[in-house]
Amino acid sequence: MAFLIKDLSLLAYANGFNLWHYTTADTAATVDTAGYFNLASSMVRVGDIIIANVETGGTMKAGLFFVSSNAGGVVDVNDLTQIGSADTD
């Protein structure tokens, strides 16, 4: 699957920082591939954080992606920092 701009929502912005939410059936590894967010290159900035729900068609994961670069229309995010990776109860 590919990036769908309709699934990216701006949650908050302040002082040149944006907090986004994105949801997709894609894996975290697919989403953190350089170029995945290129269609949003005019909106996202280096330093922005994207809260994401990934793998929504299976065993969903949630986490944070950090926008590490955005140059020449090519956006790259760091690997997913997963939230709630274990449930021991």
N, C-alpha and C positions, 0 to 999 in steps of 0.2 A: 504494500500500500504506500501511498505517497502523502506528504504533508497536505493537510486541508486547512486553508486559512480560516474557514468558518469555525474550526474547533479551537482556535486560539483567541483567548479573551483577556483583555487588560483588566486587572483587579485593582491596582493602585499605582500611583506615580507621585514622586516627590523628589526634588533636588536632583533632577537628571537621572533618576532611577525608576525603572518600571518593574512591577510584579505581575506576572502573567499566569494564566492557567491554560493547559493544553490537554486534550484527551484524544486517545488513538488506540486502535487495535494493534498497531505496530509494536515491535519489541523495543526495549530500551536501547539495545545495541543499534537498531536501525535509526532511531531518533537521534542518537548522539553521533551519527555519521556526518562529517563535514558536508555542508550543502543542503541538509534536510530542510532547514528553515529559510532557504534562500528567498522564497516568495514573500517572506516577512522582513527582508533585509532593510527595508526603508522604515520599519517600525521598531525593531529590537535594537538595543544598544549593548555594547560591551559592558559587562557588570550587571545586566539585568538577570533576574532569576525567573525561571519558568517552573511553576508547580505543575506536575504532570501525573495523569493516570494513563498508564501504558498497558498493553496486552489486555485491553478491555473485552476481547472476545474469548478469553480463557481465564487463567489465574491472574487477576489484575494485580498490578504493582503500582505504588505511588512513590513519588520522590521529587527531587529538585534537580534541575539542569541549570548550570551557570553559563551564561553567554560569554565565551572566552575570546571570540574574535568575530569581527564583521567588517570585511574589507572587500571592495570591488564587487559587492553583491553576494559574497560568499560568507555565510554564517556558520560558525562552529560553536558547539556547546560541549562542556565537559561531560564525562560519564555521569549517569544517574546516581545521585546520592539517595539511596532508598530510605523510605520512612516506613516504620513498622514491619521490618523484615522477618520478625519472629513473633509467634503467639504461643507462649508456654502454658497458658491456662485454657 
